[in-house]
Amino acid sequence: MRILTGPKVTLLALQRFEKPEHIEWETDAPSPGEALVEFAGRTCYQSYHNPGGRTNRQYIEHLLEVGHGSVLEHYVATFLFEGVSRSLTHELVRHRAGFAYSQLSQRYVDESQAAFVEPACIRDHPEAHAVWLSAVEQSQQAYVRLVELLAARFAEVEDRTLRRKMARQAARSVLPNATETKIVVTANARAWRHFIEMRAAPEADVEIRALAVEVLRQLQRAAPNIFADYTIRTLPDGTEGAETKYRKV
């Protein structure tokens, strides 16, 4: 049995931008997505000539300061999350505005060799770890046996794929929230900021907080001006959280 202790975050895709040839405009934006955010904002006021002489960073800081978050929705980033539990994705998919999800299907995927995500507070407690390990082992064994029994029950179903799906979709009911899942997530910058503000906060669940902090780190590298206002800090329990100096946008 594979036991996992933390998320793996892979940045898959970032927003592209092609400046219209008929519009004269220059920017020092460090990424195409940040250039797009500035261009969209300047389109609102036809201020391509940059009367204030602002840099891209200054322009985006002003958007954040005044709460003009709609402009940030033009920037889009896609991630692959692995090594996360079903508990985490139950919370993750509650973020609807500006998000798109494609998650591993337990109806089609055989979970007899699935990994499980163990919370650190359980892993560090020998007795709690023994209880947890016993529970997930029994759940996985029950899943395997149920798939066997249900496959026999549905043996007369001619479609092989349907037969396996019927067995697995019922057997998955015994798998715990700790079961690892994989999910591709796309969201715009405004939505990612809201996710980080909610899930990287000290009071958030430890697992999803670790995910949110790692997402923030990668977005700060990909779009430093859009996410420069966040500070990552170590909390009293040794885990990490993040906060912004601006109000929600």
Residue, then its C-alpha position, 0 to 999 in steps of 0.5 A: m500500500r502506498i501512503l502519501t504525505g503531500p500534494k504534487v503541483t504541476l503547472l500545465a498551461l498559462q495565458r497567451f497574449e498577442k498584441p493587436e498590430h493596429i494598436e500602439w502600446e508598450t509594456d514591461a510586463p514580465s509575462p504574456g498574461e500580465a500584459l493581457v491584464e494591463f491591456a484589458g484594463r487600458t482598453c476600458y479607458q483607452s489609455y494605451h499611451n500610459p499617461g501616468g507612466r506606470t510600469n506593469r507592476q504599478y498598474i496591477e498594484h493599482l488594480l488590486e488596491v482599488g479592487h478592480g478584480s474583473v480585469l484579472e479574470h483575463y489571466v488563466a492558469t491550469f494545474l495538475f494536482e496529484g497526491v491529494s485526497r478526496s477530502l481535499t477535492h471535496e473542498l476544492v470543487r466548492h470553488r465554482a466561479g472562474f474554475a474548471y475541473s477534470q477529476l479522476s473517475q472512480r467509476y472507470v479507474d481501478e482503485s485496487q492499488a490506490a494510494f492514500v493520503e495520511p494527515a501529518c498529525i496522524r502519521d506522527h502519532p504511532e497509535a493513531h497511525a496504526v488505527w488509520l493504517s488498519a482502517v484504510e487497509q480494510s477499506q481497500q480489501a473490501y473494495v477489491r472483494l466487492v469488485e470481484l463479487l459484483a463483477a460476477r453478479f453482472a457477468e451477463v452484461e455484454d458490454r465489458t466496459l459497462r460491466r466493470k463500471m457497474a462493479r466499480q461504481a458500487a464498490r467505491s462506496v467503501l473507499p475512505n476520504a483519504t483515497e488519493t485522486k488526481i485533478v486538472v484545474t483551470a482558473n482565472a487569476r481572480a479565482w486563484r486569488h480567492f482560492i489562495e485567500m480562503r485556503a492558505a489562511p491559518e484556519a484552513d484545513v492543513e492539506i488544502r492549505a499546503l496545496a494553496v501555498e504551493v499554487l501561490r509559489q508557482l503563480q508568483r514565479a509565473a505572474p509575479n506582478i499579479f501575486a506579488d502582494y502575498t506573503i508566505r509565513t510559517l505558522p506556530d505549528g510549523t506549517e505554512g500559510a499566506e496572506t495579502k495586504y489588499r482586500k479581496v478583489 
